[in-house]
Amino acid sequence: MNKLTPAMSPAIYGDTYAAQEQLLDVYLKNNVSTAMPVVVKKVHSPFIDVAPVVQSVKTDGTAIPITDNDIIHNIPVLMPSARAGAVNIKWPVAVGDYGLLIACAIDITKFKNSRAVSPTQSSRRYKWSDGFFLPLDFGGFSGDFEFNGDAKWSGDIEQTGNLKVSGDLTAGTISGDIKSITTGGAPTFNGIIKDANGTLHTVINGIITA
C-alpha cells in the first residue's frame, strides 16, 4: 500500500469537508516535516545522527517503538556565529544530548557539505534529512547567566563590573591602573611588575627582589 493512502475510509465522516480535512492531515504528516525533539545517537563531527524521542501511537493508543530505522543521519549542528565566522561560540555535543531538529524547505545536501552557496541536489522538500540540530536544555532556568563546563576564549574580553574568581587565576600580563586586589587567603605573586614610574621589579613568591 502506498504510504500516501490514508489508513481510514473518508466515508465514515459525516461531510465532505471533514473527509478532506482528514486526507490533508494524513498527507501533511507523511510529507511535511517541520521540527521535533530528538536525541543524539552518534557524533561524527561535523555531523551527528539523531533519533526522535516522541513515539507515534496506533489507533488503539499503543505506542510504536522507536528503532534504528528511525535514526536520521548526517545532521549539522547549529552554533551561534557572526561576522562571517570571525565571532562564534562552539561547544561539544555528546551522545544522549537533547535538542530540536529543524527541517528545511529544500534539499541542503550540497550546502551542508560545502558550507558555501550551492545548488539544490534534488526536488526533496521538508524532510528530516535536510534538518539542523539545535542543542537545547529545558531542565530549568535562573535569573543569572550560568555557564557550566570548561571554556576557551580567543580574543579580547572587556569586563564592566566586578570579576569574582573562586579558583586559580593565571595571567600572562596584567596592565592598567589596578587600584586594589582583595583575596580571602594568602596570594602568591611571581613575575615582573612595573611601578608608577615605569621601573620593572622582579617578584618571587610575593616578594619584590629588585
Secondary structure, 3 states (H helix, E strand, C coil): CCCCCCCCCHHHCCCHHHHHHHHHHHHHHHHCCCEEEEEEEEEECCEEEEEECCCCECCCCCECCCCHHHCEEEEEECCCEEHHHCEECCCCCCCCCEEEEEEECCCCHHHHHHCCCCCCCCCCCCEEEEEEEEECCCCCCCCCCCCCCCCCCCCCCCCCCCCCCCCCCCCCCCCCCCCCCCCCCCCCCCEEEECCCCCEEEEECCEECC
